[in-house]
Amino acid sequence: MDKQKVSIEVKTHLEENGIEIKEYTEVSIDVALLATNELGFVSTTKNVNGKHQTGEESSNLIWANLASCCYDLYSKLNPDTVLLQQSPLALPKALKVEAQGRWCWN
């Protein structure tokens, strides 16, 4: 993502929620490191105060949906660690967006 296209308000909101904006080339490098287990997984969870905490996690599988993942990134992954399925979060997210759209037009 082009960091210059993101407003300060959006950038601040994303950072407060544990989301880091990266350039496309940085993501490509991270994917290559991820494929060789040189890049750790970082998860964020909200604590009781509503603040996000980051923590290291380990996992053996990487979710990859070929319908939305570009070949350049996919080709860097180890095929033995790739789970070729849509993320289980995709359907609930799509239903939420559809429900919000219906509410907006009613």
Secondary structure as UniProt FT lines:
FT   HELIX           3..5
FT   HELIX           8..16
FT   TURN            17..18
FT   HELIX           24..35
FT   TURN            36..37
FT   STRAND          41..46
FT   TURN            48..49
FT   STRAND          52..57
FT   STRAND          62..63
FT   TURN            66..68
FT   HELIX           71..74
FT   TURN            75..76
FT   HELIX           79..81
FT   STRAND          82..83
FT   TURN            88..89
FT   HELIX           90..105
//
